[in-house]
């Protein structure tokens, strides 16, 4: 597959993983993420060393843990309820400092909910989710092209920081078809010979664990993780700004909603409204500094999400009380329309729409 390809978002993730050198996939099918394992099953064994449909999400994430211990590029994918079952294993992977790529195709909840698109797993993704206060880089694509590009980035980032990386997308993007050009990249794997478990013949044994029974030793390990997370925050904040130079109102959205918001910004501009947008691409690390700086010259912010209000809390922290932060949300699988966002913009700016 070369050149421009018309492909589903979930399929793009799977094909990009192959191109990024993914060696092992472990998963359990759940709608709306199932095309990821379906596509990878077809690629096995020609382009994938291991493909295994596990008996559960719990089993799948722990298989990822084991494969990552060997230095293999390992991946799993799921959707909201399945992600909840993976959280303990993800915490173990983060605590053991292992590279792994995890995909969550967010669907409506809580509970079983339905298979429609939502962004209601934002808290789970960006605040750790599992126990112990760990952090993951969280990448949020807004197109099928970015589903491919950010998946390839995820494997490199996971190895660079020896840490799990999460791709947080949604049911709409997972099922959407668009043209994609897969980036041509050399697969440059990090040297893991100093820690990977590959058999200890003619070398010292490597031990990988997340348990530190001595309190001082545990504190030292956590302090080390904190320093690593600080480095991630310094090096990996990604975002897109759009028409913010003179904006009095700045919209904030990620994923599929950012595409609706971007079009609405243009509609608002045609009405003479000074509106702009910022799109976080990394939900963690979050672009706090950039949003804080924009708050110094804007009059208000409007956060638009597919939930009842989650990212808005990070926006409010970044704005730090300088200007009002408003929220507009839809949920249950429903997308906000440009018209309703435009009406909310007009209301905030005191304009009759």
C-alpha positions as CSV (number, residue, x, y, z in Angstrom):
1,X,0.0,0.0,0.0
2,X,1.7,3.2,-1.2
3,X,0.7,6.6,-2.3
4,X,-2.8,8.0,-1.4
5,X,-5.1,5.5,0.1
6,X,-8.8,5.8,0.9
7,X,-9.2,4.1,4.3
8,X,-11.0,4.0,7.6
9,X,-9.5,5.6,10.7
10,X,-9.2,2.3,12.5
11,X,-7.6,0.7,9.5
12,X,-5.2,3.6,9.2
13,X,-4.0,3.0,12.8
14,X,-3.4,-0.6,12.1
15,X,-1.5,0.0,8.9
16,X,0.6,2.7,10.5
17,X,1.5,0.4,13.4
18,X,2.9,-2.1,10.8
19,X,4.9,0.7,9.2
20,X,6.2,1.8,12.6
21,X,7.6,-1.7,13.3
22,X,4.9,-3.0,15.6
23,X,5.8,-6.6,16.3
24,X,3.1,-7.8,18.6
25,X,-0.6,-7.0,19.0
26,X,-2.8,-8.4,21.8
27,X,-6.5,-7.4,22.0
28,X,-10.1,-8.3,22.5
29,X,-12.6,-7.0,20.0
30,X,-15.0,-4.3,21.0
31,X,-17.0,-1.9,18.8
32,X,-16.1,0.7,17.6
33,X,-12.4,-0.3,17.6
34,X,-12.7,-3.8,16.1
35,X,-11.3,-2.9,12.7
36,X,-7.9,-2.4,14.3
37,X,-7.5,-6.1,15.3
38,X,-9.3,-7.3,12.2
39,X,-6.8,-5.4,10.0
40,X,-3.8,-6.6,12.0
41,X,-5.1,-10.2,11.9
42,X,-5.0,-10.0,8.1
43,X,-1.4,-8.7,8.2
44,X,-0.2,-11.6,10.4
45,X,2.2,-13.4,9.9
46,X,3.5,-11.5,6.8
47,X,4.0,-8.2,8.6
48,X,3.5,-8.9,12.3
49,X,5.4,-11.4,14.5
50,X,2.6,-12.0,17.0
51,X,-1.2,-11.5,16.8
52,X,-3.3,-12.9,19.6
53,X,-7.0,-12.3,20.4
54,X,-6.9,-12.7,24.1
55,X,-9.6,-14.1,26.3
56,X,-10.2,-10.7,27.9
57,X,-9.0,-7.1,28.0
58,X,-7.2,-7.9,31.3
59,X,-5.3,-10.7,29.5
60,X,-4.5,-8.5,26.5
61,X,-2.9,-5.7,28.5
62,X,-0.8,-8.1,30.5
63,X,0.4,-9.8,27.3
64,X,1.5,-6.3,26.1
65,X,3.4,-6.0,29.4
66,X,5.2,-9.2,28.8
67,X,6.0,-8.5,25.2
68,X,7.3,-5.0,26.1
69,X,9.6,-6.6,28.6
70,X,11.4,-8.3,25.7
71,X,11.9,-4.9,24.0
72,X,9.3,-5.7,21.3
73,X,7.1,-3.0,19.9
74,X,3.8,-4.0,21.4
75,X,0.3,-2.6,21.0
76,X,-3.3,-3.0,22.1
77,X,-6.6,-1.3,21.2
78,X,-10.0,-1.1,22.8
79,X,-12.9,1.1,23.5
80,X,-14.2,2.8,26.6
81,X,-15.4,-0.2,28.8
82,X,-12.5,-2.3,27.7
83,X,-10.1,0.5,28.6
84,X,-11.4,0.5,32.1
85,X,-10.4,-3.2,32.4
86,X,-6.9,-2.4,31.1
87,X,-6.1,0.3,33.7
88,X,-4.3,-1.8,36.3
89,X,-2.0,-3.3,33.6
90,X,-1.3,0.2,32.2
91,X,-0.2,1.3,35.6
92,X,2.1,-1.7,35.9
93,X,3.6,-0.9,32.5
94,X,4.1,2.8,33.5
95,X,5.6,1.7,36.9
96,X,8.0,-0.7,35.2
97,X,9.0,1.9,32.6
98,X,8.1,0.0,29.5
99,X,7.3,1.3,26.0
100,X,3.8,0.3,24.8
101,X,1.1,1.9,22.5
102,X,-2.5,1.8,23.5
103,X,-5.5,2.9,21.4
104,X,-8.8,4.0,22.9
105,X,-11.6,4.5,20.3
106,X,-13.9,6.4,22.8
107,X,-17.6,5.5,22.7
108,X,-20.6,6.9,24.7
109,X,-20.9,6.0,28.4
110,X,-20.9,5.6,31.3
111,X,-21.6,1.9,31.6
112,X,-22.2,0.0,28.4
113,X,-23.6,3.3,26.9
114,X,-23.7,2.9,23.1
115,X,-21.3,2.8,20.2
116,X,-21.6,6.5,19.3
117,X,-18.8,9.0,19.5
118,X,-17.9,10.7,22.7
119,X,-14.9,12.3,24.5
120,X,-16.0,11.2,27.9
121,X,-12.7,9.3,28.6
122,X,-10.7,12.5,28.8
123,X,-10.4,12.3,32.5
124,X,-9.4,8.6,32.4
125,X,-6.8,9.2,29.8
126,X,-5.1,12.4,31.1
127,X,-5.3,12.0,34.8
128,X,-3.8,8.5,34.9
129,X,-6.9,6.5,35.1
130,X,-5.3,3.6,37.0
131,X,-3.7,3.7,40.4
132,X,-0.5,5.4,41.4
133,X,-0.4,8.8,39.7
134,X,1.4,7.7,36.5
135,X,1.3,9.8,33.3
136,X,1.0,8.8,29.6
137,X,1.5,11.0,26.6
138,X,-2.0,11.2,25.1
139,X,-2.2,11.9,21.4
140,X,-5.6,13.2,19.9
141,X,-5.9,13.0,16.1
142,X,-8.6,14.9,14.3
143,X,-8.4,13.2,10.9
144,X,-7.7,9.8,9.4
145,X,-4.4,11.2,8.2
146,X,-3.4,12.0,11.8
147,X,-4.6,8.6,12.9
148,X,-1.8,7.2,10.8
149,X,0.9,9.9,11.5
150,X,0.3,10.0,15.3
151,X,0.3,6.2,15.5
152,X,3.8,6.1,14.0
153,X,4.9,8.9,16.4
154,X,3.5,7.0,19.3
155,X,5.9,4.0,18.9
156,X,8.8,6.4,18.8
157,X,7.7,8.4,21.8
158,X,7.0,5.2,23.8
159,X,10.6,4.0,23.2
160,X,12.1,7.4,23.8
161,X,10.6,7.8,27.3
162,X,10.1,4.1,28.1
163,X,6.5,4.8,28.9
164,X,3.1,3.9,27.6
165,X,1.6,6.2,25.0
166,X,-2.2,6.5,24.4
167,X,-3.9,7.4,21.2
168,X,-7.3,8.8,22.2
169,X,-9.8,9.0,19.3
170,X,-13.5,8.4,19.0
171,X,-16.1,6.3,17.2
172,X,-16.7,8.9,14.5
173,X,-13.0,9.1,13.5
174,X,-12.5,5.4,13.8
175,X,-15.3,4.7,11.3
176,X,-14.6,7.7,9.0
177,X,-13.0,7.1,5.6
178,X,-10.6,9.7,4.2
179,X,-7.5,9.8,1.9
180,X,-4.3,9.0,3.7
181,X,-0.6,9.2,2.7
182,X,1.4,7.1,5.0
183,X,4.7,8.8,5.9
184,X,7.9,7.2,4.6
185,X,10.0,6.7,7.7
186,X,12.9,4.5,8.6
187,X,12.2,2.3,11.6
188,X,14.8,3.4,14.1
189,X,14.4,1.3,17.2
190,X,16.0,2.5,20.4
191,X,18.8,0.3,21.8
192,X,17.1,-1.7,24.6
193,X,19.9,-4.2,25.3
194,X,20.6,-2.7,28.7
195,X,17.2,-3.6,30.1
196,X,15.2,-6.0,27.9
197,X,14.6,-9.5,29.0
198,X,15.9,-11.6,26.1
199,X,17.8,-14.4,28.0
200,X,20.7,-13.8,30.3
201,X,23.3,-16.0,28.6
202,X,26.7,-14.4,28.8
203,X,25.3,-11.2,30.5
204,X,23.9,-10.1,33.8
205,X,20.2,-10.9,34.4
206,X,17.8,-8.0,33.8
207,X,14.9,-7.6,36.3
208,X,11.8,-5.6,35.3
209,X,9.3,-4.9,38.1
210,X,7.1,-2.2,39.4
211,X,7.3,-3.3,43.0
212,X,9.6,-1.5,45.5
213,X,8.9,-2.8,49.0
214,X,11.3,-0.4,50.7
215,X,9.6,2.9,51.3
216,X,12.7,5.0,50.5
217,X,13.4,3.0,47.4
218,X,9.8,3.5,46.2
219,X,10.0,7.3,46.9
220,X,13.2,7.5,44.9
221,X,11.6,5.6,42.0
222,X,8.5,7.9,42.0
223,X,10.8,11.0,42.1
224,X,12.6,9.6,39.0
225,X,9.2,9.1,37.2
226,X,8.2,12.7,38.1
227,X,11.4,14.0,36.5
228,X,10.7,12.0,33.4
229,X,7.2,13.4,33.2
230,X,8.6,16.9,33.6
231,X,10.8,16.2,30.6
232,X,7.8,15.1,28.6
233,X,6.0,18.3,29.5
234,X,9.0,20.3,28.3
235,X,9.5,18.4,25.0
236,X,6.2,17.1,23.8
237,X,3.4,19.7,24.0
238,X,1.7,19.8,20.6
239,X,-1.2,22.0,19.5
240,X,-2.7,23.9,16.5
241,X,-3.6,27.6,16.6
242,X,-6.1,29.0,14.1
243,X,-6.9,32.7,13.7
244,X,-5.9,33.6,17.3
245,X,-3.9,36.8,16.6
246,X,-6.7,39.2,17.1
247,X,-9.3,36.9,18.6
248,X,-11.5,38.1,21.3
249,X,-13.1,34.7,21.8
250,X,-11.0,31.6,21.5
251,X,-12.6,28.2,21.0
252,X,-10.9,25.1,22.4
253,X,-11.6,21.6,21.0
254,X,-9.8,18.4,20.1
255,X,-10.5,15.4,17.9
256,X,-13.5,15.4,15.6
257,X,-15.0,18.4,17.4
258,X,-12.1,20.6,16.4
259,X,-13.0,20.2,12.7
260,X,-16.5,21.4,13.4
261,X,-15.2,24.3,15.5
262,X,-12.6,25.3,12.9
263,X,-15.3,25.6,10.2
264,X,-17.5,27.6,12.7
265,X,-14.6,30.0,13.4
266,X,-14.6,30.8,9.6
267,X,-18.4,31.3,9.7
268,X,-18.1,33.6,12.7
269,X,-15.3,35.6,11.0
270,X,-17.6,36.2,8.0
271,X,-20.1,37.7,10.4
272,X,-17.4,40.1,11.7
273,X,-16.8,38.2,14.9
274,X,-13.2,38.1,16.1
275,X,-13.0,34.4,16.9
276,X,-10.1,31.9,16.9
277,X,-9.3,28.4,17.9
278,X,-6.7,26.3,19.7
279,X,-6.6,22.6,19.2
280,X,-4.6,20.5,21.7
281,X,-3.0,17.6,19.9
282,X,-1.4,16.3,23.1
283,X,-4.1,16.1,25.7
284,X,-1.2,15.4,28.1
285,X,1.1,17.2,28.2
286,X,-1.6,19.9,27.9
287,X,-0.8,23.3,26.2
288,X,-1.3,25.2,29.5
289,X,1.3,27.9,28.8
290,X,0.0,28.7,25.3
291,X,-3.6,29.0,26.5
292,X,-2.5,31.1,29.5
293,X,-0.7,33.5,27.1
294,X,-3.7,33.7,24.8
295,X,-5.8,34.5,27.9
296,X,-3.7,37.6,28.3
297,X,-5.2,39.2,25.2
298,X,-8.6,37.4,24.6
299,X,-11.8,38.3,26.3
300,X,-13.3,34.8,26.7
301,X,-12.8,31.1,25.9
302,X,-15.4,28.5,24.7
303,X,-14.5,24.9,25.2
304,X,-16.5,22.5,23.0
305,X,-16.5,18.8,23.8
306,X,-18.4,15.5,23.3
307,X,-19.1,15.1,27.0
308,X,-20.6,17.0,30.0
309,X,-17.4,19.0,30.7
310,X,-13.9,17.5,31.1
311,X,-11.2,19.3,29.2
312,X,-12.8,22.5,30.2
313,X,-11.3,22.0,33.7
314,X,-7.8,22.1,32.2
315,X,-8.6,25.1,30.1
316,X,-9.8,26.9,33.3
317,X,-6.6,26.0,35.1
318,X,-4.6,27.3,32.2
319,X,-6.6,30.6,32.0
320,X,-6.2,31.0,35.7
321,X,-9.1,33.3,36.2
322,X,-7.9,35.9,33.7
323,X,-11.1,35.7,31.6
324,X,-14.3,33.7,31.6
325,X,-14.3,30.1,30.2
326,X,-17.6,28.9,28.8
327,X,-18.5,25.3,27.9
328,X,-20.7,23.8,25.2
329,X,-21.1,20.0,25.2
330,X,-23.1,17.2,23.4
331,X,-23.1,13.6,24.5
332,X,-24.8,10.3,24.0
333,X,-23.2,9.9,20.6
334,X,-24.5,13.3,19.2
335,X,-22.2,15.8,17.6
336,X,-22.6,19.5,18.0
337,X,-23.6,21.4,14.9
338,X,-21.7,24.4,13.6
339,X,-25.0,26.4,13.9
340,X,-25.4,25.7,17.6
341,X,-21.7,26.6,18.3
342,X,-22.1,29.8,16.3
343,X,-25.2,30.7,18.4
344,X,-23.2,30.1,21.6
345,X,-20.3,32.3,20.3
346,X,-22.8,35.1,19.5
347,X,-24.4,34.8,22.9
348,X,-20.9,35.0,24.6
349,X,-19.9,38.0,22.5
350,X,-23.2,39.7,23.0
351,X,-24.2,39.5,19.4
352,X,-27.7,38.5,18.1
353,X,-27.3,35.6,15.8
